[in-house]
Amino acid sequence: MRYEALKTPHDHWLVAGEVLADTCSNSLLFPFLMKKIALLAAMGVASFSAVHAQDAGGFRIGVKVGGTYSNISGDNVGQITGANYSTDLGDYKLGYNAGVGASIPLTSDGFLSFAPELLYNRKGYEIKSKQTGGFSNPNITSVEDEQQRVLHYLDVPLLARINAGGLFFELGPQVSYLFGSKNKQQTTIKYSDGTKDKTESNGGFRDYTGISRDEAYKSDLAQFDISGVAGVGYMTEGGISLGLRYARGFNSLIDTKNQDNEPKAFNNAFTLQLGYLIPTR
């Protein structure tokens, strides 16, 4: 095989083997031979690395689906259910997400890329509140509410991604639009004689001002949210990926329409995503 005909990393290794087999018995040629083998090996590794770097850096587009684990946080969350209530956050709520995404190379070696996505994300929160005063019925000692609220979002993450082999790290902003909300509430009324009444409702709820709302009411919530996103994951050469992200909202979820005593509550969400991004070449 002639040196000028070498085209692939495999060719370089074949030449090295042929030269070694023909001349290794000649001790005078051995130092020269070793230099040639080292040069050919370096050329092969460089060619192999270049091919795989180009594959990693190509434009990709595909789909993503996964689970969402979300809640809210804030210094004044206790105000959400209004006066005469003590309020605590409940457990994180399990939801899901699905949508489309892309990977756009920003460097020729694929080390840095831009990863925009459009996702439907089912988030939510749970709050537990207890009222111990202000009752018109003197026999009532307390009223306990457990409110679960589902939030339907369109999320647009705009992330910068660092690719290190198959491992990737991502960071950037996310714009979210709230297009729907649904409430489920359980109320327990306790009486002085030790009895209690428990009711469950998929309908209305009481907002932080004490006004009863229907189940789909969302005018007390901010329509748009801006979040910061950080994540880590792994993607195979075939485009199958698994990633974990955390998103923290910067805009208060509660929108009280210019009222001064507005409670501050922010979205928090962890997402675990399985994706398939198809190379376009």
C-alpha positions, -999 to +999 in steps of 0.1 A: +000+000+000+015+034-010+016+063+016+000+087-008-031+065-011-038+066+026-074+080+032-087+066+065-074+059+100-077+022+092-052+026+063-026+041+086-027+012+110-025-013+081+007+003+067+022+003+102+016-035+104+030-042+070+062-023+076+067-039+109+062-074+095+087-069+066+115-052+085+114-060+122+142-086+118+166-059+108+180-043+140+196-014+121+162-004+108+144-007+141+148+029+154+137+043+120+108+019+120+096+030+154+096+067+144+075+058+113+050+039+134+047+067+159+040+092+131+014+069+114-003+063+148-005+100+154-020+106+120-046+079+125-057+092+159-059+127+146-080+116+116-103+095+139-108+124+163-116+148+135-143+125+120-160+121+154-158+158+163-175+166+130-203+141+138-208+155+173-210+191+159-236+185+132-271+200+133-296+178+149-334+180+154-358+157+172-382+150+200-381+150+238-403+135+265-400+132+303-412+138+338-415+170+357-413+174+395-424+209+405-436+232+433-434+268+443-412+287+468-411+322+482-409+342+514-446+351+514-462+318+503-482+318+535-503+347+522-517+328+492-547+315+510-555+348+527-562+362+562-568+340+592-549+311+576-516+295+584-501+280+552-474+255+544-461+241+511-471+206+503-452+179+484-437+184+450-461+175+422-453+150+395-461+160+359-447+155+325-433+173+295-430+167+258-420+186+227-393+192+200-357+203+203-326+210+182-289+212+186-271+239+165-233+238+164-215+271+173-180+257+169-166+235+141-156+208+166-190+206+182-177+216+217-202+244+220-238+244+207-271+262+210-301+240+221-336+256+216-367+237+225-405+240+225-421+220+252-455+214+268-449+212+305-474+202+332-463+218+364-481+225+396-480+231+434-496+220+466-504+241+496-518+231+530-536+258+550-554+259+583-579+285+596-585+286+634-606+318+638-632+341+623-659+315+620-696+324+621-704+289+636-691+288+672-689+250+671-662+250+644-627+248+658-607+247+625-609+244+588-580+227+569-576+230+532-553+210+509-551+226+475-535+210+445-532+232+414-521+220+380-504+246+357-502+240+319-472+258+304-455+262+270-418+264+278-391+277+254-357+269+268-328+287+249-297+270+262-260+271+256-245+236+257-210+224+263-203+189+248-175+168+263-176+135+245-211+122+251-215+142+283-231+176+280-237+206+303-264+232+296-272+267+309-295+295+298-329+313+301-364+298+296-395+317+285-428+302+297-464+309+288-492+298+312-522+288+290-543+268+316-549+260+352-570+235+371-576+231+408-584+202+432-592+210+468-599+189+499-615+207+529-617+192+564-640+210+590-634+201+626-659+207+654-657+212+691-674+178+698-646+160+680-665+153+648-653+164+614-666+168+578-643+162+548-652+172+513-633+170+480-638+193+451-624+194+415-642+228+412-637+262+428-612+273+452-605+304+474-577+327+463-555+347+485-580+375+488-606+351+501-627+352+469-641+319+456-630+311+420-639+284+395-616+255+388-601+269+356-596+304+370-560+317+363-563+355+364-546+355+398-515+340+381-488+356+360-493+347+323-455+347+315-425+335+334-387+339+329-366+311+344-329+302+347-321+267+337-291+245+344-287+209+334-265+179+327-269+148+305-255+123+281-261+118+244-250+089+223-235+092+188-269+080+175-287+110+191-304+093+221-301+115+251-309+115+288-308+148+307-316+162+341-325+199+345-335+224+372-355+256+364-361+285+388-386+311+380-377+348+383-412+363+380-437+358+408-464+333+399-490+353+419-503+383+399-525+405+421-531+432+395-512+461+412-521+453+448-494+462+474-496+431+495-489+407+467-474+374+480-442+363+461-442+327+449-418+313+423-419+282+401-393+255+409-391+224+386-369+194+380-372+176+347-359+143+336-359+140+298-354+113+272-346+126+238-338+115+202-321+141+181-316+130+145-285+141+126-294+160+094-265+147+074 
